[in-house]
Amino acid sequence: MKPIGIVLLVIAIILVAAMIVLYFLGKKAQKKKEEQDEQMKAAAQTVTMLIIDKKRMKMKDAGLPSQVMEQANKLMQRAKLPIVKAKVGPRVMTLIADEQIYDDIPVKKEVKATVSGLYITGVRGLRGPLEKPVKKKKGFRAKLQEKYNEANARLKESKSGSSSKKK
C-alpha cells in the first residue's frame, strides 16, 4: 500500500473515533442539562421585582457573590452573561437571566419573574402583558445579502423568461 493511502486511512480512523467520542459526550451533556433543568423547575419561585438595569457583562465585572464566582469555571467567568440588576423587596440584587428571555425583560418596570436561585427563568408583566422589544435595524452584511438575493432572483427570472421566448 502506498504511503498516501496509509496516511489517509489513519486520518479517517482518527476522525471516526473523534466523532464517536463527541457523540457520547454530547449525549452525556444533554442528560446533565435535562437534570439541571428539572432541579431548577423544582426550586423555582415567583417573585415581584423592579428591574433597574440589564447588561451583558463578564461575571467578574457583574458583582455576583463570591460563592458563584468560585463555582464557575474559568470559561464562564470570562464569557459575557445577561446580567439583570433588580430590586426584590427592599434589596437590590444582581441576577443572571436566561438567554431566551433576556430581550423580553423591560427596564425600569415592575415584573413578576420566575427565579431559581440567582437565575431568572421567566418573566411576566405585573400590570398587563410585556411589550415586545422593537427589532433592531439590519446590519450592513444583512442588507448586502438581501440585495444579492433580490438581484439573483431577478437574474433567474430574466433567464427563464428569455429561454421561454426562444422556444
C-alpha positions in Angstrom: 0.0 0.0 0.0 1.2 3.5 -0.8 2.2 5.9 2.0 -0.5 8.3 1.0 -3.2 5.6 1.3 -1.9 4.7 4.8 -1.9 8.4 5.9 -5.4 8.9 4.6 -6.6 5.7 6.3 -5.1 6.8 9.7 -6.7 10.2 9.4 -10.1 8.6 8.6 -9.8 6.3 11.6 -9.0 9.2 13.9 -11.9 11.3 12.5 -14.3 8.4 13.1 -13.0 7.9 16.6 -13.4 11.6 17.3 -17.0 11.6 16.0 -17.9 8.7 18.2 -16.4 10.3 21.3 -18.2 13.6 20.6 -21.5 11.8 20.1 -21.3 10.1 23.6 -20.1 13.3 25.3 -23.0 15.2 23.7 -25.5 12.6 25.0 -24.0 12.8 28.4 -24.1 16.6 28.4 -27.7 16.6 27.2 -28.8 14.3 30.1 -26.9 16.5 32.6 -28.7 19.6 31.3 -32.1 18.0 31.5 -31.5 17.0 35.1 -30.4 20.6 35.9 -33.5 22.0 34.2 -35.7 19.7 36.3 -33.9 20.8 39.5 -34.3 24.5 38.5 -38.0 24.0 37.9 -38.4 22.3 41.3 -36.7 25.2 43.1 -38.4 28.0 41.1 -40.2 30.8 42.9 -42.4 33.6 41.5 -41.1 37.0 42.7 -42.2 40.5 42.1 -39.3 42.8 41.2 -38.5 46.2 39.8 -35.9 45.9 37.0 -33.3 48.6 37.5 -30.8 47.7 34.7 -29.8 45.0 32.4 -26.5 44.4 30.6 -24.3 41.8 29.0 -21.1 41.7 31.1 -18.4 39.3 32.3 -19.0 37.5 35.6 -16.0 39.2 37.2 -17.5 42.7 36.5 -21.1 41.8 37.4 -20.7 41.9 41.2 -22.0 38.4 41.8 -21.4 36.7 45.2 -18.0 35.2 45.7 -19.5 31.7 46.0 -20.9 31.9 42.5 -17.5 33.1 41.2 -15.7 30.1 42.9 -18.2 27.6 41.5 -18.0 28.9 37.9 -15.2 27.6 35.6 -12.7 29.9 34.0 -14.5 29.9 30.7 -17.8 31.1 32.2 -16.0 33.8 34.2 -14.7 35.3 31.0 -17.9 34.9 28.9 -20.4 37.7 28.8 -23.6 36.8 30.5 -27.0 38.5 30.5 -26.9 40.3 33.9 -30.0 42.0 35.5 -30.0 44.4 38.4 -33.3 44.3 40.2 -34.9 45.4 43.4 -36.5 42.4 45.1 -38.4 43.7 48.1 -36.0 46.1 49.9 -32.9 44.6 48.5 -31.1 45.3 45.2 -29.8 42.1 43.7 -27.7 41.1 40.8 -29.3 38.2 38.9 -28.4 36.2 35.8 -31.2 36.0 33.1 -31.9 33.1 30.7 -30.7 33.9 27.1 -34.2 33.3 25.6 -36.0 35.8 27.9 -33.2 38.5 28.2 -34.6 40.6 25.4 -38.1 40.4 26.8 -37.1 41.9 30.2 -38.2 45.5 30.4 -36.0 48.1 32.1 -37.4 50.4 34.8 -40.6 48.4 35.1 -42.1 46.0 37.7 -42.5 42.4 36.6 -43.3 39.0 38.1 -40.3 36.8 37.4 -39.8 33.1 37.9 -36.5 32.9 39.8 -34.4 29.8 40.7 -31.6 30.9 43.0 -29.8 33.8 41.1 -31.2 32.7 37.7 -34.2 34.3 36.1 -36.1 31.7 34.0 -39.3 33.5 33.1 -40.9 37.0 33.1 -44.5 38.2 33.1 -45.8 41.7 33.2 -47.2 42.8 36.6 -49.8 45.1 35.1 -50.7 43.7 31.7 -48.6 42.0 29.1 -45.0 42.8 28.4 -44.2 44.9 25.4 -42.2 43.1 22.8 -38.9 44.8 22.0 -38.6 46.5 18.7 -36.4 44.6 16.2 -33.1 46.1 15.6 -32.0 47.6 12.3 -30.4 45.2 9.9 -26.6 45.3 9.8 -24.6 46.1 6.7 -23.9 42.5 5.9 -27.6 41.5 6.2 -28.5 44.4 3.8 -25.9 43.3 1.3 -27.1 39.7 1.5 -30.7 40.8 0.9 -29.8 42.9 -2.2 -27.8 39.9 -3.5 -30.7 37.6 -3.1 -33.1 40.0 -4.9 -30.7 40.6 -7.8 -30.1 36.8 -8.1 -33.9 36.2 -8.2 -34.3 38.9 -10.9 -31.5 37.3 -12.9 -33.1 33.9 -12.7 -36.4 35.3 -13.8 -34.9 37.1 -16.8 -33.0 33.9 -17.8 -36.1 31.8 -17.5 -38.2 34.4 -19.4 -35.6 34.7 -22.2 -35.3 30.9 -22.6 -39.1 30.6 -23.0 -39.1 33.3 -25.7 -36.6 31.4 -27.7 -38.8 28.3 -28.0 
